[in-house]
Amino acid sequence: MDRNMRPAGAPPEGIEHPDHRVDFRLSPGDIQAVRFGISPGHELAHAVRILLRPEQHPLQWGWLRSVREKLPLEPFALLTRVIGADGYMPDFLTTTPRWDLTPADELAALRTAAVAGIRVDLAKMVLRSSGESQAALRRMRAEPERARALIADAWEQVWDAVLAPVWP
């Protein structure tokens, strides 16, 4: 449909219409939990998912072409196992977003993430996996301190290769 053509009865762009509204009903606790900020960890997780399924992200194809050859394969494989292709993403991979959160801050938080939370999050990923991925996630869950260090190192290597050059 031509961009300037609107269905019959549709209001002009920019004009309030009762069908173009979303109502959110929030409690005081909900409002306190809302955050607007930057999360390099979330960006990295989404980048991993885009790299896993490039055909679903045509708007990122230019970026994909520019980073495809730079991607460190083993660290990327580890992150894909932990992050997954879609759905749930382990909470320990990111900290609370904020406006001044830098990639170094996010990585430092990952390197000191609570072991108990890592075990819980990896258990959730075990339930969402099968085969060798499930076995690897079980091994990580059994040694959470080692897993945390390996995941943080992989995070840093993949970040440096694919997002650091475009982050500014």
N, C-alpha and C positions, 0 to 999 in steps of 0.2 A: 504494500500500500504506500502511496506517495506520502511523504512526511507531512505535507501540508493538508492532506485530506483526513478528515475525521469522520467516524461513523455518525450517522444521523442522530441528532439529539445529544451528542457529546459536547461538553462545555469546552470553550477555547482553553488552550494551555495557560496556566497561571490563574485561572478563575476557580474559586472555591466551589466545590460541588459536594453534596451530601454523600455521594457514593465514593468519593475519593478521600476517605478519612480512615484512620486507624486509631482506635481507642485503646490505650494501655491502662490497665487498672493496677496500680502499684501500692504496696504497703510501705510504711516507713522503712522497714527492713530491706525491701526490694530496692528502694531509692538509694539506700546507703551502700548497696552492693554494685550499683552501676558505676562503671569506669569508662572514661574516655582517655585514651592514651595510645602510646606506641608500644608495640611488643615485637622486638626483633625475633624472638623465639617463635611467635605465631607466624610471622612472615617466612621464617625458614621452614617451618612445618608445611605451610601452604606451598612453598616453592618445591619441596620434596614431592608433594602430591601432584603438582603440575608436571614435574619431571617424570613422574611415573606414568602419567596419562596425558601426554602432550596433545593428542588428538582432540581432547575435550576443552582445550584452552587456546583457541586460535589467536586471541588478543595478546598472548604471551609468546608467540612463535618467534618474534624478533629476538627477544631475550633468550629464549631457548636455544636458538641457533648460536648465539654469542657465547653461551656457557657450556654447551653439550660436550665439547672436547676438553674442557677444563675440569670436569666433574671427577673428583677422586672416588673411584669405584668402590673400594672396600668401606670407607666411611659412609658413603651414600647407601650402600647395602645395609649397613647396621642401622642407619636412621630410618630407612624404609621399613625395616622389620619392627622397630619401636613405634614409629608414627602410624604406619598403616596407610592404605590407599584412600580410605575415607572413614567417616564415622568418628567414633571416639578417638581422642588423642590424649595420651597421658598428661596429667596435670603437672607433674614434676618438671616437664620440659620447659615450662614458662613460669615467670613470676607475675605478679600483679602489674598490668600495664600502667604506665604513667607517661606524662609528656616528655620527661627528661631521661627516660630509660634508654641506655646505650646498649649496643651489642655486647660490650665488655661487661656491663652490669648484669645482663641477662645470663651470659656465660658463667660469671662468678656465682650467681644464684643457683645455676644448675650444678656447678661443681660442689656446692654445699647443701644441695637438696636433702631433705630428711629421708633417711633410709626406710622408715616405716611407710611413708607415702610412695616411695619407689616400689616397694614390694606390692602394695595395694594396686597401683597403676599397672605394673607388669602382670599381675594376676588377671586384671581385666583384659589385657592384650592376649594373654594365654587363651582365655575363653573365646576370643575372636579370631583365633588362628588354628592352623593344623599343620601336620607334617613336620618338616625340618624347622620351619619358623616357630612353631609351638615349642619344639624341643629347645631351640636356642633361647627363646623367651623364658622358659623354665630354668635354664642354666643361669641366665642373667638374674632372675628373681632369687635364686639360691645364693648368689654372691652380689648383693646390691651395691656394695662399695666399689667393687671392681667394675660392675656394669655402669655405675654412675660415671666413673673416670673414663671408660671407653666411649660412652655416649657423649660426654662433654668434649672429648678429643675429636670425635667424629663431627659433632656440631660445629666446632671451631674450623675444622678443615673444609667442610662443605660451605660454611658461611664465607670463609676467605675466598673460596673458588668461585662461588656463584652469586652471592649477594653483596659482599663488601665492595666490589667494583661499582655497583649501581646504587648503593645505599644512600650516598649524599643526594 
